[in-house]
Amino acid sequence: MLSCVENKYKELLLITGKGMHSTNDNDAYVSKDFGKLKFSVPEFIKSDPDLNKLVISINEADIKDGGEGAILIKLKNL
């Protein structure tokens, strides 16, 4: 992510998929939500102070960009 900020990218579009083929529902010891990239990536970024300081926002992408199957990460300028 740092290289994206250094290269002056404003946004990252992360294609996560919708998790339709995940088998987490079958395992009582695995979270149905946090095993999916759409939940775990934002949590990882928020929990890392160095990454979090580079981000303005993390949202679900617009329908035209992938909707529920993608995350739009807006980056700060350095």
N, C-alpha and C positions, 0 to 999 in steps of 0.2 A: 504494500500500500504506500510505503514511503516513496518508492520510485515513481508511482503515479502522481503523487503530490509534487515531487521534484520536477516532473515533466509537465506540470501545470494542467493535469487532467482535472476537470471539474466534477465528474461523476464516474462511478463504476457501475456497470450493470452485471450483476452476478446471477447467472442462470443456475437455479437450484433444482429445478424440476418440482413436481408436486408430491413426490413421495408415495405415489400410488402403488408401487411395487415393494414397499417396505414391509418387512416381516416383524417389525417391533410390536405390533398389536398382539402377537402370539406369545410374547415374553412378559410376564408380570413384573419382572425386575428391570425392564428397560422403559424409559419414558417414551410415550407415543409422540410427544411433541419435540423434546430436546434431542432426539436421535436424528431429526431432520435438519438439513442444512439451513432452511429458511428461519429456523429458531436458534440453532446453535452458533451460526456465524455472527449474528448480531450480539448474542450474549458474550461470545469470545471477544469481540471488538470492545464492547462496553466494559469488560472485566480487565482489559489491558490498558493501563493509563497512557502508554506511548502511542498505541493505535487510536484510542478514544480521542486524544487531543487533535488528531488529524481529520476528524469526521464532523460534519455539520449535522447530518441526519441519515437515518437508515429507514427506508420505507419499502413497502411492497411496490413493485413496478406497475406502471400503467398497463392496461390491458394490451395495448399495441406493442408493448415491450416485454410481455411475458406474464403479466398479471400475477397470480398466486404462485407461479413457477419461477419468479425472479425477484431479486432484491435490488433496489436502487440506492447506492451509497453516494451521498454528496460530500465532497471533500473541501477542506479549507485551503486557502492560499497560504503559502509559507512566506 
